[in-house]
Amino acid sequence: MHSIMILSGETIEATVGVALSLSTMAAAGCGNMVSDVVGIGLSGWIERTCDRLGFRHGLSASQLALRQTQAVITASRCIGVGIGCTLGMAPLLFMSHEAAAVVTAVAT
């Protein structure tokens, strides 16, 4: 989702941002909103796909309620988000710095 945020934020800044004189942070906020909406839309599909592929936890309700289980779940989510965000920044490797300079020059 991080890559969606980066790409949509850049697109918003280069198009709507230039036309409406949006700040870079406003365009980034709009990109974040787009990314969040896409994430919500895909979450159900991802869960169904994982179920079909057999990725089930197999824990009972009492096991899920254990403090240790909740700690592992929280740590796993944090690690997953960190890895996902790092991989999602891959579009930054392919962005043209010259194009970004042109957008900035046009906006000012």
N, C-alpha and C positions, 0 to 999 in steps of 0.2 A: 504494500500500500504506500510505502514511502516513495517509491518511484512514481506512482500516480500523483502524489502530492507535488513532487518536484516538477514533473512534466506539466501538470495542469497549472501550477503556480507560474511557471515560466510562460506558458501560453497566455494565461490571463494577463500577466504583466505586459507582454508584448502586444496584445491586442486591446482588450478592454482597459487595461491600465494606462496605456498611452492615450487612448481616446478620452478617458475620464480623469486623467492625471492622478491615478491611484498610486499610493506609495508602494514600495517593494514589500513592506510588511503587510499591507492590505491585500496585495496579490498573493502573498504567502498564506495569509489567513484563509483566503478564498480557496486556494489549492488544498489546504488542510481540510476544509469543509468538504470539498469534492472527494478527497481520499477517504474521509470518515463515512460518507454516504455509500461509497463503493464497498468499503469494508463491511458495513452493516448488510448491504445487499448480498455479499458473497458469503457471509458467515454461515448461513443455513445450508447453502450448497456445499461448502467445505465440510461441514459436520456430516451431512448425508453421504458424501463421497467417502469420508473416513469410515463411517459405519459399514458401507458396502464393501470396503476393502478389508474389513475385519479389525480395525483399530478400536478396540473396546477396552475399557479399563478393568472390568470384571470385579470391582470392589463392591462390598456391601455398603448399605447406608451407614452402618456403625463405623466401618473402616474409613469412609469418606469424611466422617465427622471428627476423626482423630486430629489432634493438633499437629502431629508430625506429617500427616497426609496433607493438611492444608498448607503447611510450610513448604513441602515439596511442590505442591501445585502452584503456589505463588512464585517460588523460585524458578520453576520451569517456565511459567508465563513470562517472567522478566527476561530470562535468557532467550526465549523465543522471540520476544519483541526486539531485544537488542540485536540478535542475528538478522531478523527480518529488516530492521531499519538500516543496518549496515549493508545488506544486500540491495536494499531499495535505493541506496545512494549511487548505484552503478550508473544511472544516467548522467551523473555529474562528470564521469570520465569521458563522456562523448559530447558534452556541451561545447559549443563553439564560443570561445571567449570574445572573439571578434564580433559575433552576432550580439552578445550581451552588451558590448561597448556601443554598438549602433543603437540598440534599444535605449540605452541610457542617454545617449547623445540626443536622440529624437525627443525623449521625454522632457529634457531640460531646455 
